[in-house]
Amino acid sequence: MTTEAKPTLQAQIVPEVAAHRRADHPVDGVFINRWSPRSFEAKPVSDDVLYTVLEAARWAPSGSNGQPWRFIVAKTNEQKAKFASFIKPGNRAWTDHAPVLILIASSKLRDNGEPSPSHAFDAGAAWASIALQAHLLGLATRAVGGYEKDQAREVLNVPEHVELHAIVALGYRGAREALPEALQEKELPSGRRPLRESIIEGSF
Ligand SMILES: Cc1cc2nc3c(=O)[nH]c(=O)nc-3n(C[C@H](O)[C@H](O)[C@H](O)COP(=O)(O)O)c2cc1C
């Protein structure tokens, strides 16, 4: 049985986001209200919350239900220090403060040893679920692709058949004023190009 979707209108976008974002078409507020801050509070993320966020990713769709995603989690000081060793300095201003870091990876091989043609696409779906579930729980995420992959592979003993994608900083959003001054003016929801510029009807 399907229930009728109830799209959310601009009025349901939270005011601080509505000042910067406008939907071209009615869409649930979760998609517009989520954004990636750089400031994170010191407040810890409980394991219950962390596992709920990862549970959302578990239910992402994947090619042949192969579930190629792997989540390398850093939450202790020791684990986070390892991550800090390969994250590029420009990103440390937020990754050092987020209480949890999740390196999203995916297996290039299916359980039967065959190559998975969709592992990266599937891992992207898992990341989107993480970001949206975190937002629904009042947390924030920021994905970080700026890290040394070869070094990460070595430090974390990542096997050859596992591809590394982005590191997700997860935590509660912090105050803008806690950021270095140069970053404070960037601490805003970003915009998007018009939808029509992304749609190719029929063929290119
Ligand atoms: C795969 C990926 C890699 C990213 N890498 C970085 C990064 O290295 N540093 C950074 O500050 N933000 C990074 N971002 C965050 C994006 O810049 C951000 O998601 C984008 O500007 C859209 O903004 P929003 O998430 O607030 O809607 C990355 C995002 C993704 C999905």
The ligand as a Gaussian input file, in Angstrom:
#p B3LYP/6-31G(d) Opt

LIG

0 1
 C       32.746000      13.491000      -1.534000
 C       32.782000      14.813000      -0.820000
 C       34.009000      15.363000      -0.506000
 C       34.068000      16.564000       0.193000
 N       35.290000      17.044000       0.572000
 C       35.353000      18.136000       1.351000
 C       36.608000      18.576000       1.860000
 O       37.662000      17.968000       1.643000
 N       36.603000      19.666000       2.644000
 C       35.461000      20.339000       2.953000
 O       35.534000      21.312000       3.706000
 N       34.261000      19.953000       2.476000
 C       34.173000      18.877000       1.691000
 N       32.957000      18.443000       1.235000
 C       31.723000      19.182000       1.599000
 C       31.111000      19.865000       0.375000
 O       31.880000      20.982000       0.032000
 C       29.646000      20.227000       0.666000
 O       28.904000      19.062000       0.922000
 C       29.032000      20.978000      -0.519000
 O       29.626000      22.253000      -0.630000
 C       27.534000      21.141000      -0.404000
 O       27.206000      21.798000       0.786000
 P       26.188000      21.207000       1.839000
 O       26.638000      19.819000       2.189000
 O       26.272000      22.142000       3.013000
 O       24.832000      21.196000       1.211000
 C       32.875000      17.247000       0.531000
 C       31.636000      16.688000       0.198000
 C       31.585000      15.473000      -0.456000
 C       30.240000      14.871000      -0.749000

